[in-house]
Amino acid sequence: MNYSELINNMLFETNAVRVAPADTPFWYTSGKLGPFYINTHFLSRDEQTAADILKVIESSIAEDKETAPENIFDALADLYNSSESYKKTIDMLTDAADKYDCDIISGGERRDFFFSMLPAHFLDKDHLTIYKDLTTCYTDCNMQKTDDIKKGGKVLHIADLITEASSYERAWIPVIRDLGYSITDTIAVVDRKQNGRKVLSDLGVNMETLTAIDKELFDHALAKGYIDDAQHALVMRFLEDPDAYMKEFIRSHPSFIDDQIALGGKAKERAELAISKGFI
């Protein structure tokens, strides 16, 4: 079994990729509707495990940013030894990263940490932890803070998911380069195929991913029985034209938006966002 087939299987087996029933699409944070969602960090084992690790990440950062990488690494190392899906994902990323000439591996808060720290450890590379507020912590391969910083080193950034590469453009690449490092390559688990590759190319960064959100992925899921024919057809319509998919769904379900608003909470917020942005 090749890497692509293995990671595609695990994405569905861990519910990292989930396809909705025909009449219940998912809300995206943009205020648009779609027939599937992806949470790459569910590859840790499942949704609950991913949530538990995120709590460790958040509490560690809140307590002390300089010791946070070590605390997070300890939790991830335990997970590597207990979760088959996580171990296989990390091993694939480590093999991919080993091809690149780099001094440092970096990851950005929060979900990148699931996938950047252990490859750095296994490849004996220093790690650059980048926080949302654009501060950083430089550690050795065991995620212990060090002052022995490699000046002018070459960085390989490892991420969970690349969509439009907005975090790279806004934060990760500027931070890395402002510190005097160079970055020409990045690896991610999944390419969402929403122009991220071009954005990174324009920034002088080559992108490699283990798999992509595309027709091939969902053809594989159909063949393996992870989704049915109706779900596959729904996803194909969405991939062809996401905006047309949403308009068609709303037309065929005229009470959907009112029903979502009546539910309150996030459903109401997303429905009102869709209205305010003119998506409906």
C-alpha positions in Angstrom: 0.0 0.0 0.0 1.5 3.4 -1.0 1.5 6.5 1.2 -1.4 8.1 -0.6 -3.7 5.1 -0.2 -2.7 4.7 3.5 -3.3 8.3 4.5 -6.6 8.4 2.5 -7.9 5.3 4.4 -6.9 6.8 7.8 -8.6 10.1 7.0 -11.9 8.4 6.8 -11.3 5.8 9.5 -10.5 8.5 12.0 -13.3 10.8 10.8 -10.7 13.4 9.9 -12.7 13.6 6.7 -16.4 13.2 7.1 -19.0 13.5 4.3 -22.5 14.7 5.2 -25.8 13.0 4.3 -27.4 14.6 1.3 -29.8 16.8 3.3 -27.5 18.0 6.1 -24.4 19.9 4.7 -21.8 21.3 7.0 -21.4 25.0 7.7 -17.9 26.4 7.1 -16.4 29.2 9.1 -16.7 31.4 5.9 -20.5 31.2 6.1 -20.7 28.8 3.1 -22.1 25.3 3.0 -20.2 22.2 2.0 -20.8 18.4 1.9 -17.7 17.5 3.8 -15.3 18.8 6.5 -11.7 18.0 7.3 -10.0 18.0 10.7 -6.5 16.6 10.0 -5.6 16.4 13.6 -8.2 13.7 14.1 -5.5 11.4 12.7 -4.2 11.5 16.2 -6.8 8.7 16.7 -10.2 10.2 16.8 -12.1 13.4 17.7 -11.8 13.0 21.4 -8.0 12.3 21.3 -7.5 15.4 19.1 -9.5 17.5 21.6 -7.5 16.2 24.5 -4.2 17.1 22.8 -5.5 20.6 21.9 -6.3 21.1 25.6 -2.7 20.2 26.4 -1.5 22.6 23.8 -3.7 25.5 25.0 -3.0 25.0 28.7 0.8 24.6 28.1 0.9 27.9 26.1 -1.2 29.7 28.7 1.2 28.6 31.5 4.5 29.3 29.9 5.4 29.7 26.2 9.0 28.7 26.8 8.2 25.4 28.4 5.1 24.7 26.3 7.0 22.9 23.5 8.4 20.3 25.9 5.0 19.7 27.6 3.3 19.3 24.2 6.0 17.0 22.9 5.7 14.7 25.9 1.9 14.3 25.2 2.6 13.7 21.5 5.4 11.2 22.2 2.9 9.2 24.4 0.4 9.3 21.6 2.9 8.1 19.0 3.4 5.0 21.1 -0.3 4.3 21.6 -2.0 5.3 18.3 -1.5 3.4 15.1 -2.9 6.1 12.9 -0.8 8.8 14.5 2.3 6.8 14.4 1.9 6.0 10.7 1.2 9.6 9.8 4.2 10.8 11.7 6.4 8.2 10.1 5.2 9.3 6.6 5.9 12.9 7.4 9.3 12.0 8.8 10.2 10.1 5.7 9.1 13.0 3.5 11.0 15.6 5.6 14.2 13.5 5.5 14.5 14.3 1.8 15.0 18.0 2.5 18.2 19.9 3.4 17.2 21.8 6.5 18.6 22.8 9.9 15.3 23.5 11.6 11.7 22.3 11.4 9.0 24.7 12.3 5.3 24.5 13.2 2.6 27.1 13.9 0.1 27.2 16.7 -1.9 25.0 17.1 -2.6 22.1 14.8 0.8 22.2 13.1 2.3 21.1 16.4 0.7 17.7 16.0 2.8 17.1 13.0 6.0 19.2 13.2 7.5 18.3 16.6 8.0 14.5 16.3 9.6 14.6 12.8 12.0 17.2 14.2 12.8 14.8 17.1 13.3 11.8 14.9 15.5 13.7 12.4 17.5 15.3 15.2 16.5 18.8 14.0 16.0 21.9 16.1 12.4 23.1 16.3 10.9 26.6 15.9 7.6 26.9 17.6 5.6 29.8 16.2 2.7 31.2 18.2 -0.4 33.0 17.0 0.9 36.3 18.4 4.0 35.8 16.2 6.4 35.2 19.1 8.6 32.1 18.9 10.4 29.5 21.0 13.6 27.9 19.7 14.2 24.4 21.0 16.4 21.4 20.4 15.1 18.1 19.0 13.6 17.2 22.4 11.7 20.5 22.5 13.8 21.9 25.3 14.5 25.6 25.0 18.0 26.4 23.9 20.0 29.5 23.3 22.2 27.7 20.8 20.4 29.2 17.9 21.6 28.3 14.4 22.0 31.7 12.7 20.9 31.8 9.1 19.6 28.3 9.2 17.3 26.7 6.6 13.7 26.0 7.9 11.3 23.3 6.7 7.8 24.1 7.9 5.4 21.2 8.6 1.7 21.9 8.7 -1.5 20.0 9.1 -3.5 21.4 6.2 -3.0 24.0 3.5 -6.0 25.7 2.2 -5.2 29.2 0.8 -1.8 29.4 2.6 -3.1 32.5 4.4 -1.3 31.6 7.6 2.0 31.2 5.7 1.6 34.5 3.9 0.5 36.4 7.0 2.6 34.8 9.7 4.8 31.8 9.3 7.0 32.8 6.4 7.4 36.5 7.5 8.3 35.3 11.1 10.8 32.8 9.8 12.5 35.2 7.4 12.5 38.1 9.9 14.5 35.9 12.2 17.1 35.6 9.6 16.3 32.0 8.5 15.5 30.9 4.9 12.5 28.8 3.9 12.0 27.3 0.5 10.0 24.1 1.3 7.0 23.1 3.3 5.2 19.8 3.9 1.6 19.3 5.0 -0.6 16.3 5.5 -3.4 17.6 3.3 -3.7 20.0 0.4 -7.2 21.4 0.3 -6.5 22.5 -3.3 -7.8 26.1 -2.8 -4.9 28.0 -4.4 -2.4 27.4 -1.6 0.2 25.9 -3.9 0.2 29.0 -6.1 0.3 31.4 -3.1 3.3 29.5 -1.7 5.0 29.4 -5.1 4.7 33.1 -5.4 6.4 33.4 -2.0 9.3 31.2 -3.2 8.2 28.1 -1.2 7.7 24.6 -2.7 4.8 22.6 -1.2 4.6 18.8 -0.7 1.6 17.0 0.8 0.7 13.4 1.7 -2.7 13.7 -0.1 -5.2 16.2 -1.4 -8.9 16.9 -1.2 -9.8 16.1 -4.8 -11.8 13.7 -7.0 -9.3 11.0 -6.5 -9.7 11.0 -2.7 -13.5 10.6 -2.9 -13.3 8.1 -5.7 -11.1 6.1 -3.4 -13.6 6.6 -0.5 -16.4 5.3 -2.7 -14.5 2.3 -3.8 -13.6 1.4 -0.2 -17.1 1.9 1.1 -16.4 4.9 3.3 -19.1 6.9 1.4 -22.1 5.9 -0.7 -23.0 6.9 -4.3 -25.3 9.8 -3.2 -22.5 11.3 -1.0 -20.0 10.9 -3.8 -22.3 12.6 -6.3 -22.8 15.5 -3.8 -19.1 15.9 -3.3 -18.5 15.9 -7.1 -21.0 18.7 -7.6 -19.3 20.7 -4.8 -15.8 20.2 -6.2 -17.0 21.3 -9.6 -18.5 24.6 -8.3 -18.8 25.2 -4.6 -20.9 28.3 -5.0 -23.3 26.6 -7.4 -23.6 23.7 -4.9 -24.7 26.0 -2.1 -27.2 27.9 -4.3 -28.7 24.7 -5.6 -29.0 23.3 -2.0 -30.8 26.4 -0.7 -33.1 26.4 -3.7 -34.1 22.8 -3.1 -34.4 23.3 0.7 -36.2 26.7 1.0 -36.8 26.4 4.8 -33.2 25.5 5.6 -31.9 29.0 6.5 -34.9 29.8 8.7 -34.6 26.4 10.4 -30.9 27.0 11.1 -31.6 30.4 12.6 -34.3 28.9 14.8 -31.7 26.4 16.1 -29.6 29.2 17.6 -26.0 28.9 18.5 -23.4 28.4 15.8 -26.0 27.3 13.2 -27.7 30.7 13.6 -24.4 32.5 13.5 -23.3 30.8 10.3 -26.7 31.3 8.6 -26.7 35.0 9.5 -23.2 35.3 8.2 -24.2 33.7 4.9 -27.0 36.2 4.6 -24.8 39.2 5.5 -22.2 38.1 2.9 -24.8 37.7 0.2 -24.1 34.0 -0.3 -27.9 33.3 -0.3 
